[in-house]
Amino acid sequence: MELFEKDEKKEGETCYAYVDAEMAQFEEVAGTCSNKDDINEACCTVRSVTIGLIYVIGMSFLHQWGNFQKMAPFISSVLVIVTAYPFGYLWSKLIPKSKPFTLKEHGFILVMANVAYMFNSVFIYATLTTIKVLERDQINFAYYFFFMLSIQFLGFGLAGILRRFLVWPSEVIWPQNLPLIAVLRTFHDRQSSVSEALYGNQQQSVFQKIMNNRLLFFFVITLISFTYEWLPLYIMPILTFFSWMCWINPSNDPLAQLTAVRGLAIGGGGLTLDWYTVTRYLGSPLILPGWALMNIAFGFVLIIWLIVPIVYGTNIRNFTTLPIGGVISTDFTALSLVTAFASFASVTAVFVHALLFHGVDIYEQFMTKKLGNMGNDMHARMISLYPPVPDWCYLQLFALAMITACVTCDHAGWLSWYYVLLALFIGALFTLPFGLVSSITGQLLHNLSVYYICLLIGQSLSLQTSAKTIYSFIALGYVVFVQTLVLIQDMKFAHYIKIAPRSLFAAQCLAGLVCSTFSIGIRYMYTKQGKTAENWSIFNNTKLGWTLLNDYVGFFSGANFSNRGLFWAFFVGAFLPVPGWILSKFSRFRWLNKLHWPLILVTMGWMPSIVPAGALFTWLLIGLIVHFTFGKYSWRQRHVYLVSAGLDLGLNIALIIISSALVNKNVSFPQWWGNNNASVYDSCQKAVQTW
């Protein structure tokens, strides 16, 4: 059978690489991604580049402006898809001789916009504090510009090399992309459902009409989300920390500690009824595979509901005088100590897990030099028909960015060039093993554990004596790690919708250059006008981040000597994957190959300051309910992703309006019981009070 089949009698017919019956090996992918490709479909056009640049520039301005506001609005990937479609459609109608707006052009625009979206995400997580420290000294703009430009491109080199491990194999799904692809196909593949094709619209209820029309279904979910989110975001913020169980007896300290959102949320006594808080750091629970959700649920029960109460009850470090969870504290609480232990344990667990469960695959992929040799994977075979981007293109970009970072940091006196190389090596070391966690499970692109390691190595080298030095070290190490994964995630997105690799490379490079240039210029303009922002990197909202800011003695020395017990976490993390791997070799325990300790430990590490127990419990509750009810029907898989995207879109629109028109203009909702306790982090005050 010829690889390409085309009926010459039908001019202009789509050229399909595969017959309709051939599907991807994984159900999630098969139900969402098309099994066809037209190599002649337009992708990198004047239209897509122009609209993409408009989004990159507009998002760069909005996000930097937002960093100086009380409440920062943002433009998500789903909002880009929805708003870009009218632009592309109108262009095709208004500009003479324009061809129809294609799905690949739409995806090309999204790839460019994603660079601006993730630039802001990385900025908030890791770079913001570094820049604020440097801005205090009124640094030279040239240093400022080249430092920010270099860290934008540091991930390119690793991304090019790691494609064969984290993009080409069929088992690295990157579930984060599936809702975006579902929405794209909803706009461009407007085919009727099976029931609609057979019976038409006769005798269909309103519910059936909504379910059979995916575009209508998507906008109904968006409208519901937009309407509801006004409650937790503005009218009734108590829903964000809805600790209903402790209201039974508000003066009961044990009840508050065990059941509140900022406590342990045992029995669902504390819920987070706000999609923004639930998904802000953990992402949508609807996109994760069921086995990944069950891993996290198992870890939550074991670590949070069993181990933490035991640690708290022993009263080591006088834990009983502090909240069991709480927020940032000058000392560890029981929950923050256990989750810090989990974060350290995940560092070694992820390497051992990758070696045991993926070692053979990694070796085989290392020996694979071409995409066309990836075996029986329809998406890999289809994308292999396009000219590839040579590895040297990625390596040249990385080398240029690395040299720029070394020269800038060394010449400016922020960080010696050899420490720059060390920071980049540390970040690069974690990229493959943690990339496997994120690409297979769909969880945690950002990672506290990597940030902690960069922080602790910087302290061990005595770099913390200078704020500029330690924060530059952390930013370089963390950004090369996460920027690589960001680029790879978009590579997998392009892999699924068949954007040509060279077009993708051009889109990412152009968007990276424009985004970083505009973002740097806008922020520098604001700082020169004397404007300041109170926000810091969110990683500073943890005990380790707090220690870095306030204690230069060292995390493991002096008054912090007792923290050396956390070193045992590295041994525990290295041991945990081994028993499951050995037992999984026996048929009776084959299910243990799904036991994923790195996923469990990394997820628990976000608690309690960034993700409270109640938020994680609600996240799990939503994900498991959908998985075991609506989501178990594979023929509705795309509906689940549309629900996830619709919830995100409704939230995004509500957040933009509320932040820009109300919160940032100091327009508060009238006081009532639904917003009385909004400033204490929990509707149950006993949960965050020191005894």
C-alpha positions in Angstrom: 0.0 0.0 0.0 1.4 3.4 -0.9 2.2 5.7 1.9 0.1 8.5 0.2 -3.0 7.7 -1.6 -4.9 10.3 -3.7 -7.8 10.0 -6.0 -6.7 12.0 -9.1 -10.3 12.2 -10.2 -11.2 14.5 -7.4 -9.2 17.7 -7.6 -8.3 19.3 -4.3 -9.2 16.3 -2.2 -7.3 16.0 1.0 -4.2 13.8 0.8 -4.4 11.3 3.7 -1.4 9.4 4.9 -3.4 6.7 6.6 -6.8 5.0 6.3 -9.5 6.0 8.8 -9.3 2.7 10.7 -5.8 3.3 11.9 -5.7 4.8 15.3 -3.1 5.7 17.9 -2.1 3.2 20.6 -3.4 5.2 23.5 -7.1 5.8 23.9 -6.8 9.4 25.1 -4.8 10.3 21.9 -7.0 8.2 19.6 -10.1 9.9 20.8 -8.7 13.4 20.5 -6.0 13.6 17.8 -6.8 13.2 14.1 -5.5 10.1 12.4 -5.2 12.0 9.1 -2.8 14.6 7.7 -2.7 16.8 4.6 0.9 17.7 3.9 -0.3 20.6 1.7 -2.4 22.3 4.4 -1.1 25.8 5.0 0.7 26.4 8.3 3.4 29.1 8.4 1.7 31.9 6.4 1.6 35.7 6.5 -1.7 35.4 8.2 -0.6 33.0 11.0 2.7 34.9 11.6 1.0 38.3 11.8 -1.8 37.1 14.1 0.7 35.2 16.2 2.9 38.3 16.6 -0.1 40.3 17.7 -0.8 37.9 20.4 2.8 37.7 21.5 3.1 41.5 21.8 -0.3 41.9 23.4 0.2 39.2 25.9 3.7 40.4 26.8 2.3 43.9 27.6 -0.7 42.5 29.5 1.4 40.1 31.6 4.1 42.7 32.5 1.4 45.3 33.3 -0.3 42.7 35.5 2.8 42.2 37.6 2.4 45.8 38.9 -1.3 45.3 39.8 -3.1 43.9 42.8 -4.6 41.1 40.8 -2.7 40.0 37.6 -4.8 39.0 34.6 -3.5 36.6 32.0 -4.4 35.2 28.6 -4.5 31.4 28.6 -3.9 29.1 25.7 -7.6 28.3 25.4 -8.5 32.0 25.2 -6.0 32.4 22.4 -7.6 29.6 20.5 -11.1 31.0 20.9 -10.2 34.6 20.0 -7.8 33.8 17.2 -10.4 31.9 15.2 -12.5 35.0 14.4 -9.3 36.9 13.3 -8.3 34.1 11.0 -11.8 33.6 9.6 -12.3 37.4 8.9 -8.9 37.5 7.3 -9.9 34.8 4.9 -13.1 36.7 4.0 -11.8 40.3 3.8 -8.4 39.9 2.3 -8.5 39.2 -1.5 -7.4 35.7 -2.7 -7.0 34.4 0.9 -7.4 30.7 1.4 -9.6 29.3 4.2 -8.2 29.5 7.7 -6.7 26.1 8.6 -6.3 24.1 11.8 -2.5 24.1 11.3 -2.4 27.9 11.0 -4.5 28.1 14.2 -2.1 25.8 15.9 0.9 27.8 14.7 -0.6 30.9 16.2 -1.1 29.0 19.5 2.5 27.9 19.5 3.7 31.5 19.2 1.3 32.7 21.9 2.3 29.8 24.2 5.8 31.2 24.3 4.4 34.5 25.8 2.2 32.6 28.2 5.0 30.4 29.5 7.4 33.3 29.6 5.1 34.9 32.1 4.6 31.6 34.0 8.4 31.0 34.3 8.8 34.7 35.2 6.4 34.4 38.1 7.8 31.1 39.3 11.5 31.6 39.2 12.7 34.8 37.5 10.7 37.5 39.2 12.6 37.6 42.5 15.9 37.6 40.6 14.9 40.6 38.5 13.5 42.5 41.5 16.8 42.0 43.3 18.7 43.2 40.3 16.4 46.2 39.8 17.2 47.5 43.3 20.7 48.4 42.0 19.3 50.1 38.9 21.2 47.8 36.6 22.4 48.8 33.2 19.8 48.1 30.6 22.2 46.1 28.4 22.9 43.7 31.3 19.2 43.5 32.0 18.3 42.8 28.3 20.9 40.2 27.6 20.3 38.3 30.8 16.6 38.0 30.2 17.1 37.2 26.5 19.6 34.5 27.3 17.4 32.6 29.7 14.6 32.6 27.2 16.7 30.6 24.8 18.6 28.3 27.1 16.1 25.5 26.8 16.5 25.2 23.0 19.6 23.1 23.0 18.3 20.5 25.4 14.9 20.5 23.7 16.5 19.5 20.4 18.5 16.7 22.0 15.6 15.4 24.1 13.1 15.2 21.3 13.9 11.5 20.8 13.0 10.8 24.5 10.1 13.2 25.3 8.5 13.9 21.9 8.8 11.1 19.4 7.8 8.0 21.5 4.1 7.3 21.5 3.9 6.7 25.3 4.9 10.3 26.1 1.4 11.7 25.6 1.8 15.1 27.2 -1.9 15.2 28.3 -1.7 18.9 28.8 -2.1 19.3 25.1 -5.2 17.2 24.6 -7.8 19.8 25.7 -6.2 22.3 23.4 -6.3 19.9 20.5 -9.9 19.1 21.3 -10.9 22.7 21.1 -9.0 23.3 17.9 -10.7 20.4 16.2 -14.1 21.5 17.5 -13.6 24.8 15.6 -12.2 23.2 12.4 -13.7 19.7 12.2 -17.4 20.5 12.3 -18.6 17.0 11.5 -21.9 15.8 12.9 -22.1 13.1 15.6 -23.2 9.6 14.6 -26.7 10.0 16.0 -27.1 13.3 14.3 -26.0 11.9 11.0 -28.4 9.0 11.3 -31.5 10.7 12.7 -30.9 14.4 12.2 -32.1 16.8 14.9 -35.6 15.4 15.1 -36.9 14.4 18.5 -33.8 15.5 20.4 -34.0 17.1 23.8 -32.0 20.2 24.6 -29.5 18.1 26.5 -29.0 15.8 23.5 -28.5 18.7 21.2 -25.9 20.1 23.5 -24.1 16.8 23.8 -24.1 16.2 20.0 -22.9 19.6 19.1 -19.4 19.9 20.6 -19.0 23.6 19.9 -22.3 24.4 21.6 -21.3 22.0 24.5 -18.0 23.8 24.9 -19.6 27.3 25.1 -22.2 26.1 27.5 -19.5 24.9 29.9 -17.6 28.2 29.4 -20.8 30.2 30.2 -21.4 28.2 33.4 -17.8 28.6 34.5 -17.8 32.3 33.8 -21.0 32.9 35.7 -19.9 30.8 38.8 -16.4 32.1 39.1 -17.7 35.6 40.0 -18.6 34.0 43.4 -15.2 32.8 44.7 -13.2 35.5 42.8 -15.2 38.5 43.9 -18.6 38.1 45.6 -18.1 35.2 48.0 -14.4 34.5 48.4 -15.2 32.3 51.5 -15.8 29.5 48.9 -12.1 29.4 48.2 -11.5 28.1 51.7 -14.8 26.5 52.5 -14.0 24.8 55.9 -17.6 23.8 56.6 -17.0 21.0 59.1 -15.3 23.2 61.7 -18.3 25.5 61.7 -20.0 22.8 63.8 -17.8 23.9 66.7 -15.7 27.0 65.8 -13.8 26.9 69.1 -12.7 23.3 68.7 -8.9 23.5 67.8 -8.5 19.8 66.9 -11.5 19.9 64.7 -10.1 22.9 62.9 -6.6 21.4 62.5 -7.9 18.1 61.1 -10.7 19.2 58.8 -10.1 22.8 57.6 -8.7 23.6 54.2 -5.5 24.9 55.7 -5.5 21.9 58.1 -5.7 18.3 56.7 -9.2 18.4 55.1 -9.9 15.0 56.6 -13.2 13.6 55.3 -13.7 16.5 53.0 -14.2 18.9 55.9 -12.5 21.6 54.0 -13.2 22.2 50.3 -11.9 24.7 47.7 -14.9 25.6 45.6 -12.9 27.7 43.2 -11.6 26.3 39.9 -8.8 29.0 39.9 -7.4 27.9 43.2 -7.8 24.2 42.5 -6.0 24.3 39.2 -3.7 27.3 39.5 -0.6 25.2 40.3 -1.8 21.6 39.8 -3.5 22.1 36.5 -6.8 20.5 35.5 -7.5 17.1 37.2 -9.7 16.1 34.2 -6.7 15.6 31.9 -4.7 13.1 34.0 -4.9 9.4 33.3 -6.9 7.5 35.9 -3.9 5.6 37.2 -2.1 8.9 37.9 -5.1 10.3 39.9 -5.2 7.1 41.9 -1.5 7.3 42.6 -1.9 10.9 44.0 -5.0 9.9 46.0 -3.0 7.0 47.6 -0.1 9.4 48.4 -2.5 12.0 49.8 -4.1 9.5 52.2 -0.8 7.9 53.2 1.2 11.0 53.7 -1.3 13.7 54.7 -3.9 11.8 56.5 -1.6 9.2 58.2 2.0 10.3 58.4 1.4 14.0 59.2 -0.9 13.3 62.2 1.7 10.8 63.6 4.5 13.4 63.2 2.3 16.1 64.8 1.3 13.8 67.7 5.0 13.1 68.6 5.4 16.9 69.2 9.0 17.0 68.0 10.0 20.6 67.5 7.0 21.6 69.6 4.7 21.1 66.6 1.6 21.2 68.7 2.2 24.9 69.4 1.8 25.6 65.7 -1.0 25.0 63.2 -0.7 21.5 61.7 -0.6 23.0 58.2 -1.0 26.8 58.1 0.9 29.1 55.7 4.4 30.6 55.7 6.0 30.2 59.2 9.3 31.1 60.7 9.5 27.4 61.7 8.4 24.1 60.2 4.8 22.9 60.9 4.2 19.2 60.9 2.7 19.3 57.4 5.5 21.5 55.9 8.2 19.3 57.4 6.7 16.2 55.9 6.1 17.7 52.5 9.7 19.1 52.5 10.9 15.6 53.2 8.7 14.4 50.2 10.2 17.1 48.0 13.8 15.9 48.8 12.8 12.3 48.4 11.4 12.9 44.9 14.8 14.1 43.7 16.4 10.6 44.0 13.1 8.7 43.4 12.7 10.2 40.0 16.1 9.1 38.9 15.7 5.6 40.2 12.2 5.3 38.8 13.4 6.4 35.4 16.3 3.9 35.4 14.2 1.0 36.5 11.0 1.5 34.6 12.2 3.5 31.5 15.9 2.5 31.3 15.6 0.1 28.4 13.3 2.6 26.5 15.7 5.4 27.1 18.6 3.4 25.7 16.7 2.3 22.6 15.6 5.9 22.0 19.2 7.1 22.5 20.2 4.8 19.7 17.4 6.0 17.4 18.8 8.8 15.2 15.7 9.5 13.1 12.0 10.0 13.7 11.1 7.5 11.0 12.7 4.7 13.1 10.2 5.1 16.0 8.3 1.9 15.1 4.5 1.4 14.7 3.3 4.9 15.7 1.1 6.6 13.2 1.8 10.2 14.4 5.6 9.6 14.3 5.4 8.2 10.8 3.2 11.0 9.5 5.4 13.8 11.0 8.6 12.0 9.7 7.5 12.9 6.2 8.4 16.6 6.8 12.0 17.8 6.7 13.4 17.7 10.3 15.3 20.4 12.1 19.0 19.3 12.6 20.2 19.0 16.1 22.9 21.5 15.4 20.4 24.2 15.0 19.2 23.7 18.6 22.7 23.4 19.9 23.8 26.6 18.2 21.0 28.5 19.9 21.8 27.0 23.2 25.6 27.7 22.9 24.8 31.3 22.0 22.5 31.7 24.9 24.9 30.1 27.3 27.8 32.3 26.2 25.6 35.4 26.5 24.5 34.3 30.0 28.1 33.7 31.1 29.5 37.0 29.7 26.6 39.0 31.1 26.6 37.6 34.6 30.3 37.5 35.0 30.9 41.0 33.5 28.1 42.5 35.6 29.4 40.9 38.8 26.3 38.9 39.5 27.7 35.4 39.1 31.0 34.0 38.0 30.9 32.3 34.6 31.8 28.9 36.1 28.9 29.1 38.4 26.7 29.9 35.4 27.8 26.6 33.8 27.2 24.7 37.1 23.7 26.1 37.4 22.9 25.1 33.8 24.3 21.6 34.4 22.1 21.2 37.5 19.0 22.2 35.6 19.8 20.1 32.6 20.4 17.0 34.8 16.8 17.0 36.0 15.2 17.6 32.6 14.8 14.0 31.3 13.6 12.2 34.5 11.2 14.9 35.5 10.2 15.4 31.9 9.1 11.7 31.8 6.9 12.4 34.9 5.2 15.4 33.3 4.9 13.9 29.8 3.3 10.6 30.9 1.2 11.9 33.8 0.3 15.4 32.6 1.2 16.8 36.0 3.7 19.3 37.3 5.6 21.0 34.6 6.9 23.4 37.3 8.8 21.7 40.0 9.6 22.7 43.6 12.2 20.0 44.0 14.4 21.3 41.3 14.1 24.8 42.7 15.0 23.5 46.2 18.1 21.7 44.9 19.3 24.9 43.1 18.7 26.8 46.3 20.5 24.4 48.6 23.5 23.9 46.3 23.8 27.7 46.1 23.8 27.9 49.9 26.4 25.1 50.1 28.6 27.2 47.8 28.1 30.2 50.1 26.5 32.1 47.3 23.7 33.4 49.6 26.0 36.1 51.0 24.9 38.1 47.9 21.2 38.2 47.0 22.1 38.9 43.3 24.4 35.9 43.2 22.1 33.4 44.8 19.1 34.4 42.8 20.9 34.5 39.5 22.2 31.0 40.3 18.7 29.8 41.1 17.1 31.4 38.0 19.6 30.0 35.6 19.4 26.5 37.0 15.6 26.4 37.2 14.9 28.2 33.9 17.0 25.9 31.8 15.0 23.0 33.3 11.5 24.3 32.9 12.1 26.2 29.6 13.3 23.0 28.0 10.1 21.2 29.1 7.9 24.1 27.9 9.4 23.9 24.4 9.1 20.1 24.3 5.5 20.3 25.4 4.7 22.5 22.4 6.8 20.2 20.2 4.5 17.4 21.1 1.5 19.6 20.4 2.8 20.3 16.9 3.6 16.6 16.6 -0.1 15.7 17.1 -1.5 18.3 14.7 1.3 17.9 12.2 2.9 21.3 12.2 6.1 20.9 10.1 9.2 20.8 12.5 10.9 23.7 10.7 7.8 25.8 10.8 7.6 25.0 14.5 11.3 25.9 15.1 10.7 29.3 13.3 7.6 30.0 15.4 9.3 29.3 18.7 12.4 31.3 17.8 10.5 34.3 16.5 8.1 34.4 19.4 10.9 33.9 21.9 12.8 36.9 20.5 9.8 39.2 20.3 8.3 38.2 23.6 11.5 38.6 25.6 12.3 41.9 23.9 8.9 43.4 24.6 8.6 42.0 28.1 12.1 43.3 29.1 11.4 46.7 27.6 8.0 47.1 29.2 9.2 46.1 32.6 12.2 48.3 32.4 10.0 51.2 31.5 7.8 50.6 34.5 10.7 50.4 36.9 12.2 53.6 35.5 8.9 55.3 36.2 9.4 54.4 39.9 6.7 51.7 39.9 7.2 48.7 42.1 5.4 45.4 42.5 5.0 43.6 45.8 4.9 40.1 44.2 7.8 37.7 44.6 8.4 34.3 43.1 5.8 31.9 44.4 8.5 29.5 45.5 9.3 32.0 48.2 5.9 31.2 49.7 7.5 28.0 51.1 9.5 27.3 54.2 12.7 26.9 52.2 12.1 30.0 50.1 11.4 31.9 53.3 14.6 30.6 54.9 16.6 31.8 51.9 15.1 35.3 52.2 15.6 35.6 56.0 18.3 33.3 57.2 21.8 33.5 55.7 23.3 31.2 58.3 22.4 28.2 56.2 19.6 25.7 56.0 21.5 22.8 57.6 23.8 24.7 60.1 23.6 26.8 63.2 20.0 27.2 64.5 18.9 25.0 61.6 21.1 22.0 62.5 18.1 19.8 63.1 17.2 20.1 59.4 20.0 17.7 58.6 17.5 14.9 59.3 16.0 15.8 55.9 19.1 14.3 54.2 17.5 10.9 54.9 14.9 11.8 52.4 17.4 11.2 49.6 17.9 7.6 50.7 14.2 7.0 51.2 13.4 8.4 47.8 16.0 6.1 46.1 14.6 3.0 47.9 10.8 3.5 47.3 10.6 2.6 43.6 12.6 -0.6 44.0 10.2 -3.0 45.8 7.4 -2.1 43.3 9.6 -2.7 40.3 10.8 -6.1 41.6 7.3 -7.3 42.5 5.9 -6.0 39.1 7.9 -8.7 37.4 5.5 -11.3 38.8 2.1 -11.6 37.1 0.2 -11.3 40.3 1.7 -7.9 41.1 1.9 -6.6 37.5 -0.3 -3.7 38.5 2.6 -2.3 40.6 4.3 -1.0 37.4 1.7 1.8 37.7 2.8 2.8 41.2 4.6 6.1 40.6 6.4 7.4 43.6 8.0 10.4 41.9 4.5 11.7 40.9 3.2 11.1 44.5 6.2 12.8 46.2 6.4 15.8 43.8 2.7 16.5 44.2 2.8 16.4 48.0 5.7 18.8 47.9 3.4 21.7 46.9 1.8 21.7 50.3 0.8 23.5 52.5 1.7 27.1 51.6 1.2 27.0 47.9 -1.5 24.2 47.7 -3.5 23.7 50.9 -4.8 20.2 51.8 -8.4 21.2 51.0 -7.4 22.3 47.5 -5.7 19.1 46.7 -8.5 17.0 48.2 -11.0 18.9 46.0 -8.8 18.5 43.0 -8.7 14.7 43.6 -12.4 14.5 44.3 -13.3 16.2 41.0 -10.8 14.1 38.9 -11.8 10.8 40.4 -15.6 11.4 40.1 -15.3 12.4 36.4 -12.9 9.5 35.7 -15.2 6.8 37.2 -18.5 8.2 35.8 -18.6 10.4 32.7 -14.9 9.9 31.8 -14.9 6.1 31.6 -16.9 6.1 28.4 -14.1 6.4 25.8 -16.5 7.7 23.1 -17.0 10.8 25.2 -13.3 11.3 25.9 -13.2 14.5 23.9 -16.1 15.9 25.9 -14.1 15.6 29.1 -11.3 17.6 27.5 -13.8 20.2 26.3 -15.2 20.4 29.8 -11.6 21.1 31.1 -11.0 23.7 28.4 -14.4 25.3 28.9 -13.9 25.7 32.7 -10.4 27.2 32.1 -11.8 29.6 29.5 -14.8 30.8 31.6 -12.4 31.3 34.6 -9.9 33.2 32.4 -12.6 35.7 31.0 -14.0 36.2 34.5 -10.6 36.8 36.0 -9.7 39.4 33.3 -12.9 41.4 33.9 -12.8 41.2 37.7 -9.1 42.1 38.0 -9.1 44.9 35.4 -12.5 46.5 36.0 -12.9 46.0 39.8 -10.1 44.7 42.0 -7.3 46.8 40.4 -9.5 49.9 40.6 -10.2 49.3 44.3 -13.9 48.5 43.7 -14.7 46.0 46.5 -17.9 44.0 46.9 -20.0 45.1 49.9 -19.1 43.4 53.1 -21.2 40.4 54.1 -20.6 37.0 55.8 -19.3 35.5 52.5 -16.2 37.7 52.4 -15.6 38.5 56.1 -12.7 36.1 56.5 -11.1 36.5 53.1 -7.9 37.9 54.6 -7.0 35.0 57.0 -6.4 32.3 54.4 -9.3 30.1 55.8 -12.9 30.5 56.7 -12.0 28.6 59.9 -9.6 30.9 61.8 -8.5 28.3 64.2 -6.8 26.4 61.3 -4.1 29.1 60.9 -3.8 30.4 64.4 -0.9 29.6 66.7 -2.2 27.8 69.8 
